[in-house]
Amino acid sequence: MKVLQVSNFFKPSFESGGVARSVYNISKALAEKGHNITVFTTNYSMRDVGVETNKPLNVEGMCVYYFNNLRKFFPFKIPPLPYYAPLIVRKEIKNFDMVHIHEHRTLLASIVYFYAKKNGIPYIIQSRGSVLPFYQTRLLKKFYDYCWGNKILKNAKTVIALTKEEVKQYESMGIDKDKIRIIPNSIDCDRKEKLIKGKFRLDHGFSCNEQIILYLGRLDKIKGLDILVEAFADITKDFDNVKLVIVGHESKFMEFLKSLAEKHFIEDKVVFTGPLYGNDKFEAYLDADVYVLPSRYETFPNTVLESCACGTPVVVTDRCGISDLIKDNVGLVVKCEKTSLKVALVELLENDELRDRLSNNCTEFVNNNFNLEKIISKFVEIYKNA
C-alpha cells in the first residue's frame, strides 16, 4: 500500500516529544514490511537538524518531505507554519491509498485534510493526547476546532485512541463510537539485549552504591517536574546516597528547576544530563533504580514503555492515561502531589523485594501489550478496510 504519514515532528526531532518517535517507529516498520511510505513533516526542532527542506529525501527507505516553516522567523513561540506544504500536497495527494494524520490540530493536518477530502483519499486520525482543547492556548484551539478541527475528526474513516480515556474524549467531541479503535503505542521489546549494564553510571560518574531516580523527557511544567524536585528535597532528608537524574533538552523551565533545587540546597543531588539518544538513553533506564513520571496530564507516555522494556519499575501519577495498566504490575500510581510522590519513591527505594517483583513483570508487560509487530498488524488492517 501507498501510505502517507502526516506529523509536525519526525526523525531527527525526537526531543520534541513522544509523537516524533512513535510516528518514526510506525513508518519504519511499515516500510520494512514492504509498504510504500511517505512522510510529510516539518523541519521544526529545538536544534539545527540540518535537513534539506521542501523536497523528497530517502530516510531509511521512506520518502520524507521536511517542509520549511516560518516559525523560526518569529521571536515568540507560535505553531509550525509549513508555508510550502500546499504546493506539494495538492500535487502528490492523489498518489496515496491511505493517509494517516497524527495530531489533527495542526496547520499541516488541515492542509492535508483539505486536499485528501477534495480528491477522495481516505484518511484516519490519531490525535495522540490532543483530542480536547485544554491546557495551553485553549481559545486558539477552540477557534481552530470551529474552523477545521471538528470537520477533520468527523470526516475521518477511523479515529485511533491510545487509551480508554481517549475514547471518551473522542465521544465528547461528537465522534461515533463505532469509528473509534484503540491502538496503543509500541516498543522494541528486544532493546534490552543490546545494552551494557553500568555504562550510564560509569559515563556520568555515579557509583554502583548510589540509588538513581530517573526522569527522562520534555522539561515542561505539564510534566510535573517541580512537584518531583519538591518531593525529592524531602527524600534527601532521610537518604544520603540517592540522586535525581533529569534527562532532557535545555529549556526555560530547566532554569526554574535548577533554582528550585538551589532553594532546597540539593543542587549537588539533582543532575541534569542534557538530552540522550539511542542506546545512551536506554542505558539510563537500565541503570536507574526507578523511573518517575510526575505529569499533570499525559495520555500515553512512551517513556514508561521504554523504562519497562529495560526492566526498570516506574512511578506515575493518576493523570497518566495508562495508570490502570501500571498499578501494582510494573510500578506504583500516585496522586499528582508532593506527599504521594515522595511516599511511593521511598517505598521503591527501600523495598528491594517490591522493586524486583515489579521489574520481573516488565518484560511480560511490554510483550503482551505493546509489541511493535502486533501494533503494526492492527494499523495495516485498518488501512485495508478504510
C-alpha positions in Angstrom: 0.0 0.0 0.0 1.0 3.6 -0.6 0.5 5.3 2.8 1.1 8.9 3.7 2.1 9.6 7.3 1.5 13.3 8.5 3.1 14.7 11.6 4.7 18.0 12.5 7.5 16.1 14.1 9.7 13.2 12.8 13.2 11.9 13.0 15.6 13.5 14.0 13.4 15.9 16.1 12.9 13.3 18.9 13.4 15.9 21.6 10.0 17.4 20.6 8.3 14.5 22.5 6.9 11.0 22.0 5.0 11.7 18.8 8.1 12.0 16.7 9.5 8.7 18.0 6.2 6.9 17.6 5.5 8.1 14.1 9.0 7.1 13.1 8.6 3.6 14.6 5.3 3.0 12.8 6.6 4.4 9.5 9.8 2.5 9.5 8.1 -0.8 10.5 5.6 -0.4 7.7 8.3 0.3 5.2 10.2 -2.8 6.3 7.1 -4.8 5.6 7.1 -3.7 2.0 4.6 -0.8 2.1 5.4 2.4 0.2 5.7 5.0 3.0 5.8 8.8 2.5 6.1 11.2 5.4 5.0 14.9 5.4 6.6 16.7 8.3 8.3 20.0 9.2 11.9 21.0 10.0 10.8 22.2 13.4 13.3 21.3 16.1 14.9 22.7 19.2 18.2 22.3 17.5 19.5 22.7 13.9 18.8 19.2 12.4 20.5 20.2 9.1 18.0 18.5 6.8 17.1 19.7 3.3 13.6 21.1 3.0 10.7 21.1 0.6 12.0 18.1 -1.4 11.7 14.3 -1.2 14.5 12.7 0.8 15.2 9.0 1.3 15.3 8.3 5.1 15.8 4.6 5.8 13.7 3.5 2.9 11.0 6.1 3.4 10.3 9.2 1.3 10.3 12.2 3.7 9.4 15.8 3.0 10.6 18.2 5.7 8.6 21.3 5.0 10.4 24.6 5.9 8.2 26.7 8.2 8.0 30.3 9.2 8.1 29.6 13.0 11.9 30.2 13.2 11.5 33.7 11.9 9.3 34.8 14.9 10.8 36.0 18.2 8.0 34.3 20.1 6.5 30.8 20.2 4.0 30.0 17.5 2.8 26.7 15.9 4.8 25.4 13.0 3.8 27.1 9.7 4.8 24.9 6.8 4.1 27.5 4.1 5.4 25.4 1.2 3.3 22.3 2.0 0.2 23.2 -0.1 2.3 23.2 -3.3 3.5 19.6 -2.6 0.3 18.2 -1.0 -2.0 19.2 -3.9 0.3 17.6 -6.4 1.2 14.4 -4.5 -2.0 13.5 -2.6 -3.6 11.5 -5.5 -0.7 9.0 -5.3 -1.7 7.6 -1.9 -4.1 4.8 -1.0 -4.4 6.0 2.6 -3.5 9.0 4.8 -2.6 8.7 8.5 -2.7 12.1 10.2 -1.0 12.3 13.6 -2.3 15.2 15.8 -5.2 16.8 14.0 -4.9 20.3 15.4 -2.0 21.5 13.2 -1.8 23.6 10.1 -0.1 20.7 8.2 -3.0 18.4 9.2 -5.6 20.9 7.9 -3.7 21.3 4.6 -3.6 17.5 4.0 -7.2 17.1 5.1 -8.4 19.7 2.6 -6.7 18.0 -0.4 -7.4 14.4 0.7 -11.1 15.2 1.0 -11.1 17.1 -2.3 -9.5 14.1 -4.1 -11.5 11.4 -2.3 -8.5 9.9 -0.5 -9.5 8.1 2.8 -7.7 9.2 6.0 -7.5 8.2 9.6 -6.8 10.4 12.6 -4.7 9.7 15.6 -4.8 12.7 17.9 -2.2 11.4 20.4 -3.4 13.1 23.5 -4.7 16.3 21.9 -8.3 15.4 21.4 -9.7 18.0 23.7 -8.7 21.7 23.6 -7.3 22.1 27.0 -4.1 23.2 28.9 -2.2 25.8 26.8 -3.7 28.1 24.2 -7.3 26.9 24.8 -9.0 29.7 23.0 -6.8 29.3 19.9 -7.5 25.5 19.9 -11.3 26.1 20.2 -11.1 28.6 17.3 -9.2 26.0 15.2 -11.8 23.3 16.0 -14.6 25.6 14.9 -12.9 26.3 11.6 -11.3 22.9 10.8 -10.7 20.6 13.7 -14.2 19.3 14.2 -14.5 18.6 10.4 -11.2 16.8 10.3 -12.3 14.5 13.1 -15.8 13.8 11.9 -14.9 13.1 8.3 -12.2 10.6 9.2 -12.8 6.9 8.2 -11.4 5.8 11.6 -10.0 7.6 14.6 -7.3 6.0 16.8 -7.4 6.3 20.5 -4.4 5.4 22.6 -6.4 4.5 25.8 -10.0 4.0 27.0 -9.9 7.6 28.4 -9.1 8.9 25.0 -12.2 7.0 23.6 -14.3 9.0 26.0 -12.7 12.2 24.8 -13.4 11.5 21.2 -17.1 10.7 22.1 -17.3 14.1 23.9 -16.2 15.7 20.6 -19.2 14.0 18.8 -17.4 11.1 17.3 -19.4 7.9 16.8 -18.0 5.1 19.0 -18.1 2.7 16.0 -15.4 4.8 14.3 -13.0 4.6 17.2 -10.3 1.9 17.6 -7.9 1.6 20.5 -4.3 1.0 19.4 -1.6 1.9 22.0 1.9 3.0 21.3 4.6 0.3 20.7 8.1 -0.5 21.9 11.0 -2.6 20.7 10.8 -5.4 23.2 14.3 -6.8 22.4 16.1 -3.5 23.1 17.4 -4.5 26.5 19.6 -7.3 24.9 21.7 -4.6 23.1 22.5 -2.6 26.2 25.5 -2.5 28.6 24.6 -2.6 32.2 26.6 0.0 34.2 27.7 2.1 31.3 25.4 5.1 32.1 26.7 5.2 35.7 30.3 5.0 34.5 29.8 7.7 31.9 28.2 10.1 34.3 30.2 9.4 37.4 27.6 7.5 39.5 28.8 4.8 41.8 27.1 1.4 41.9 26.1 2.2 45.5 24.1 5.3 44.6 20.4 4.9 44.0 19.1 6.7 40.9 15.6 8.2 40.5 15.3 9.0 36.8 13.2 11.3 34.8 13.6 11.4 31.0 11.5 13.5 28.7 10.5 17.1 27.9 11.3 19.7 30.5 8.0 21.4 30.8 5.6 22.4 33.6 2.9 19.9 32.4 5.4 17.1 33.2 5.2 18.0 37.0 8.9 18.2 37.5 8.5 21.0 40.0 6.5 18.6 42.1 9.2 16.0 41.7 12.0 18.3 42.8 10.0 19.3 45.9 9.3 15.6 46.8 13.0 14.7 46.2 14.1 17.5 48.6 12.1 15.8 51.3 13.5 12.4 50.4 17.1 13.6 50.7 16.5 14.4 54.4 16.4 10.6 55.0 18.5 9.3 52.1 22.1 10.4 51.7 23.0 8.1 48.8 20.4 9.0 46.2 20.5 11.1 43.1 17.7 12.6 40.9 18.7 12.4 37.3 16.8 14.6 34.9 17.4 13.9 31.2 16.1 16.3 28.6 16.8 19.2 26.3 17.5 22.6 27.8 14.5 24.9 28.3 13.4 27.9 30.4 11.7 25.5 32.8 15.0 23.8 33.4 16.4 27.0 34.8 13.4 27.2 37.1 14.1 23.6 38.3 17.7 24.4 38.9 16.7 27.4 41.0 14.2 25.2 42.9 17.0 22.7 43.7 19.2 25.5 44.9 16.4 26.8 47.1 16.3 23.4 48.9 20.1 23.1 48.9 20.0 19.9 46.8 21.7 21.2 43.7 24.5 18.6 44.2 22.0 15.8 44.2 19.9 16.8 41.1 21.8 16.1 37.9 20.8 17.5 34.5 22.5 15.4 31.8 21.0 17.1 28.7 19.3 15.0 26.1 20.3 11.4 25.4 19.6 9.4 22.3 19.8 5.8 21.1 21.4 3.2 23.4 22.7 6.0 25.7 19.1 6.8 26.5 18.1 3.2 27.2 21.1 2.6 29.3 20.0 5.4 31.6 16.7 3.5 32.1 18.7 0.3 32.6 20.9 1.7 35.3 18.2 3.6 37.2 16.5 2.1 40.3 13.2 3.7 39.4 11.7 5.8 36.6 9.3 8.6 37.6 6.7 10.4 35.5 5.0 13.0 37.7 2.9 14.5 34.9 -0.1 16.8 35.4 -1.5 15.4 32.2 -0.3 12.5 30.0 -2.3 10.4 27.5 0.2 7.7 26.7 3.8 8.2 27.8 6.3 6.3 25.6 9.0 6.8 28.3 7.1 4.4 30.6 7.2 1.7 27.9 10.9 2.4 27.4 11.6 2.0 31.1 9.6 -1.2 31.3 11.4 -2.6 28.2 14.7 -2.1 30.3 13.2 -3.8 33.4 13.0 -0.6 35.5 9.9 -0.2 37.6 8.0 3.1 37.3 6.1 5.6 39.4 3.4 7.6 37.6 0.6 9.9 38.6 -3.1 9.1 38.2 -3.2 11.8 35.5 -1.4 9.3 33.1 -3.6 7.5 30.6 -2.2 4.1 31.2 -2.0 4.3 35.0 -4.6 1.5 35.3 -2.2 -0.9 33.5 0.8 0.2 35.6 -0.7 -0.1 39.1 0.8 -2.8 41.2 2.0 -4.5 38.0 5.2 -2.8 36.8 5.0 0.3 39.1 3.1 2.4 41.5 0.4 5.0 40.8 0.1 8.2 42.9 -1.8 11.4 43.1 -0.3 14.3 41.4 1.1 16.0 44.5 4.3 16.0 46.5 3.5 13.8 49.5 2.1 10.9 47.5 5.0 11.0 45.1 7.5 11.0 48.0 5.9 8.1 49.7 5.9 5.9 46.5 9.5 6.7 45.7 10.7 6.0 49.2 8.8 2.7 49.2 10.6 1.6 46.0 14.0 2.8 47.2 13.7 0.9 50.5 11.9 -2.2 49.4 14.2 -4.4 47.3 11.7 -7.2 47.1 9.0 -5.0 45.7 11.3 -3.4 43.2 12.5 -6.8 42.0 8.9 -8.1 41.7 7.8 -5.1 39.6 11.0 -5.3 37.5 10.3 -9.0 36.7 6.9 -8.2 35.5 8.1 -5.6 33.0 9.1 -8.0 30.1 5.8 -9.8 30.0 4.0 -6.4 30.3 5.6 -4.9 27.2 5.5 -8.1 25.2 1.8 -8.8 25.8 0.5 -5.2 25.4 2.9 -3.1 23.3 4.8 -5.4 20.9 5.6 -3.5 17.7 4.7 -6.4 15.4 1.3 -6.7 16.9 0.6 -3.0 16.7 1.7 -2.7 13.1 -0.6 -5.5 12.0 -3.6 -3.6 13.6 -2.7 -0.5 11.5 -2.4 -2.5 8.3 -5.9 -4.0 8.9 -7.4 -0.5 9.4 -5.7 0.8 6.3 -7.0 -2.0 4.1 -10.6 -1.7 5.5 -10.8 2.1 5.1 
